Amino acid sequence: MLDTDLFVGSVAIALGAFVASAAIFNWDWYYQLRKPQWVESLWGRTTARIIFAIVGLGLIVLGGVIAIGMLTDPTKKSGSENVWQSRHLEIAKLRAYQVETV
């Protein structure tokens, strides 16, 4: 699991919890914002609440999947290991170049 995966997953979970809470608790100030108000004007408050509850729960699930690392490339490692590997590779290339020029 990468640190960025944990961060992005946490943000998605937080936003999902916010949107789902707005739908569940029927916050009037939330439905006065431009996008929720547009959805509400098209389909009504009840349908808008259902839509935003589904979107919120979807973000929570997506955030959990990202945070546990299910959507990452399994060949990638954590940031500190990648830095060490790239420096090791640079040193090996430099040594190979020095051998070729001698």
C-alpha positions as CSV (number, residue, x, y, z in Angstrom):
1,M,0.0,0.0,0.0
2,L,1.4,3.4,-1.0
3,D,1.0,6.5,1.1
4,T,-0.7,8.2,-1.8
5,D,-3.3,5.4,-2.0
6,L,-4.0,5.9,1.7
7,F,-4.4,9.6,1.3
8,V,-6.6,9.5,-1.8
9,G,-8.7,6.7,-0.3
10,S,-9.2,8.7,2.9
11,V,-10.3,11.8,1.0
12,A,-12.7,9.7,-1.1
13,I,-14.1,8.2,2.1
14,A,-14.5,11.6,3.8
15,L,-16.2,13.1,0.8
16,G,-18.5,10.1,0.5
17,A,-19.4,10.3,4.1
18,F,-20.2,14.0,3.7
19,V,-22.4,13.5,0.6
20,A,-24.2,10.5,2.2
21,S,-24.7,12.5,5.4
22,A,-26.2,15.4,3.5
23,A,-28.6,13.0,1.8
24,I,-29.5,11.0,4.9
25,F,-30.0,14.1,7.2
26,N,-31.6,16.2,4.4
27,W,-29.5,19.2,5.0
28,D,-31.3,22.2,3.4
29,W,-28.0,24.2,3.0
30,Y,-26.5,21.4,1.0
31,Y,-29.4,21.3,-1.4
32,Q,-29.0,25.1,-1.9
33,L,-25.6,24.6,-3.5
34,R,-25.6,24.8,-7.3
35,K,-25.2,21.1,-8.4
36,P,-27.4,19.5,-5.8
37,Q,-30.0,22.2,-6.5
38,W,-29.9,21.4,-10.2
39,V,-30.4,17.7,-9.5
40,E,-33.3,18.5,-7.1
41,S,-34.9,20.8,-9.7
42,L,-34.8,18.0,-12.3
43,W,-36.1,15.1,-10.2
44,G,-37.3,16.4,-6.8
45,R,-35.9,16.3,-3.3
46,T,-36.6,12.6,-2.6
47,T,-34.9,11.4,-5.8
48,A,-32.0,13.8,-5.3
49,R,-31.5,12.4,-1.8
50,I,-31.5,8.8,-3.2
51,I,-29.0,9.8,-5.9
52,F,-26.6,11.5,-3.5
53,A,-26.9,8.7,-1.0
54,I,-25.9,6.2,-3.7
55,V,-23.0,8.5,-4.8
56,G,-21.8,8.9,-1.2
57,L,-21.9,5.2,-0.6
58,G,-20.1,4.6,-3.9
59,L,-17.3,7.1,-2.9
60,I,-17.0,5.3,0.5
61,V,-16.6,1.9,-1.2
62,L,-14.2,3.3,-3.8
63,G,-12.2,5.0,-1.1
64,G,-11.9,1.8,0.9
65,V,-10.8,-0.1,-2.2
66,I,-8.1,2.5,-3.0
67,A,-7.0,2.8,0.6
68,I,-6.3,-0.9,1.0
69,G,-4.4,-1.0,-2.3
70,M,-6.6,-3.1,-4.4
71,L,-6.4,-0.7,-7.4
72,T,-2.6,-0.2,-7.4
73,D,0.0,-1.8,-9.5
74,P,1.4,-4.8,-7.5
75,T,4.9,-4.2,-8.9
76,K,5.1,-0.8,-7.2
77,K,6.4,-0.5,-3.7
78,S,6.3,2.3,-1.1
79,G,7.9,5.6,-1.8
80,S,11.1,5.1,0.2
81,E,11.8,1.8,-1.5
82,N,11.4,3.3,-4.9
83,V,13.8,6.1,-4.0
84,W,16.4,3.6,-2.9
85,Q,16.0,1.5,-6.0
86,S,16.3,4.4,-8.3
87,R,19.5,5.6,-6.6
88,H,20.9,2.1,-6.7
89,L,20.1,1.9,-10.4
90,E,21.8,5.3,-11.1
91,I,24.9,4.2,-9.3
92,A,25.0,0.9,-11.3
93,K,24.6,2.9,-14.6
94,L,27.4,5.2,-13.6
95,R,29.7,2.4,-12.8
96,A,28.9,0.7,-16.1
97,Y,29.6,3.9,-18.0
98,Q,32.9,4.3,-16.2
99,V,34.0,0.8,-17.1
100,E,33.1,1.4,-20.7
101,T,35.1,4.6,-21.0
102,V,38.3,3.1,-19.4
